[in-house]
Amino acid sequence: MKLHRILPFARQLFSETVIAGETVVDATMGNGNDTFFLAELVGEKGHVFAFDIQQEALDSTAERLGELNERVSLILDSHANVEKYVDGRIGCAVFNLGYLPHSEDFSIVTKADSTIKAIHTLLGLLKKGGIIAISVYDGHEGGVEERDALLQYVKSLHQADVHVVRYEMINQRNNPPFLIALEKMKDFTSVKQVD
């Protein structure tokens, strides 16, 4: 057995879950690494909806995608508005919380309210057995608040509907990221929470 870091582990989960031809979501496209991976994973007949609020992210991702651009809708909007763009079942969704890597402006960060709204909506769209993977980076201003609100939300999800796992390297320093993986256990369109 080989222990994966959080990003390779998330990709392994997607590789075991997503079927060629499915629709998937990159909720925080950043520089396009996950968007590219997902575009390859869904194949020629699949589609990726990728969201970011910064034009810089869309430009970087479009350049990275090259010929795979035809499989992807690059959306300059908050992931909180996913329901405006995506309808029907999705195979997976990925989030990398925090700020845009290599950006000149680190003040633009993900926020708890929009992140939780997007996850809630995507859970309703996710196929049974589908995965939402959330890489949580909390070492920036506002990161701790987003982390705590997110953990409170996912802990409230009913275990009959969604299995929730936290995966992390515990011997790393300087605010190492961790992964939250959600697996949808049965079909539903509205998420139940624990009373």
Long-range contacts (C-beta under 8 A, 24 or more apart in sequence): 5-169, 6-135, 6-167, 6-168, 6-169, 6-177, 6-178, 6-179, 7-135, 9-167, 9-179, 10-94, 10-133, 10-135, 10-179, 10-181, 11-37, 13-92, 13-131, 13-133, 13-181, 14-38, 14-41, 14-92, 14-94, 14-131, 14-133, 15-41, 17-91, 17-92, 17-129, 17-130, 17-131, 18-42, 18-46, 18-91, 18-92, 19-91, 20-45, 20-46, 21-45, 21-46, 22-46, 22-89, 22-90, 22-91, 22-92, 22-127, 23-47, 23-48, 23-49, 23-86, 23-88, 23-89, 23-90, 23-91, 24-48, 24-49, 24-90, 24-91, 24-92, 24-93, 24-94, 25-49, 25-50, 25-51, 25-79, 25-82, 25-86, 25-90, 25-92, 25-93, 25-94, 25-122, 26-50, 26-51, 26-93, 26-94, 27-51, 27-79, 27-82, 27-93, 27-94, 27-95, 27-118, 27-122, 28-52, 28-79, 28-94, 28-95, 28-96, 28-97, 28-110, 29-57, 29-58, 29-61, 29-74, 30-57, 30-60, 30-61, 30-96, 30-100, 30-101, 31-57, 31-60, 31-61, 31-64, 31-100, 31-101, 31-102, 32-57, 32-60, 32-61, 32-62, 32-63, 32-64, 32-65, 33-64, 34-94, 34-96, 35-61, 35-64, 35-65, 35-72, 35-74, 36-61, 36-64, 36-65, 36-68, 38-92, 38-94, 39-65, 39-68, 39-71, 39-72, 40-68, 42-71, 42-91, 43-71, 44-71, 46-71, 47-71, 47-72, 47-73, 48-72, 48-73, 49-73, 49-75, 49-82, 49-85, 49-86, 50-74, 50-75, 51-75, 51-77, 51-78, 51-79, 51-82, 52-76, 52-100, 53-77, 53-78, 53-108, 54-100, 54-103, 54-108, 56-100, 56-103, 57-100, 78-114, 78-118, 79-114, 79-115, 79-118, 80-113, 80-114, 80-115, 80-117, 80-118, 82-118, 82-121, 82-122, 82-125, 83-121, 86-125, 87-125, 88-125, 89-125, 89-126, 89-127, 89-130, 90-122, 90-125, 90-126, 90-127, 90-130, 91-126, 91-127, 91-130, 92-126, 92-130, 92-131, 92-132, 92-133, 93-119, 93-122, 93-126, 93-131, 93-132, 93-133, 94-132, 94-133, 94-134, 94-135, 95-119, 95-132, 95-133, 95-134, 95-135, 96-135, 96-137, 97-134, 97-135, 97-136, 97-137, 97-138, 97-143, 97-146, 97-147, 97-150, 98-137, 98-138, 98-139, 98-140, 98-143, 99-140, 106-140, 107-141, 109-140, 109-141, 109-142, 109-143, 109-146, 110-146, 111-142, 111-146, 112-145, 112-146, 112-149, 112-150, 113-149, 115-146, 115-150, 116-149, 116-150, 116-153, 119-150, 119-153, 119-154, 119-182, 120-153, 120-191, 123-157, 123-162, 123-182, 123-184, 123-191, 124-188, 124-189, 124-190, 124-191, 126-184, 127-184, 127-187, 128-184, 128-185, 128-186, 128-187, 129-183, 129-184, 129-185, 130-183, 130-184, 131-181, 131-182, 131-183, 131-184, 132-181, 132-182, 133-179, 133-180, 133-181, 133-182, 134-179, 134-180, 134-181, 134-182, 135-177, 135-178, 135-179, 136-177, 136-178, 136-179, 136-180, 137-175, 137-177, 138-175, 138-177, 139-174, 139-175, 143-175, 150-180, 151-180, 154-180, 154-182, 155-194, 156-193, 156-194, 157-182, 157-191, 157-192, 157-193, 157-194, 158-191, 158-192, 158-193, 158-194, 159-194, 160-185, 160-186, 160-192, 161-185, 161-186, 161-188, 161-191, 161-192, 162-191
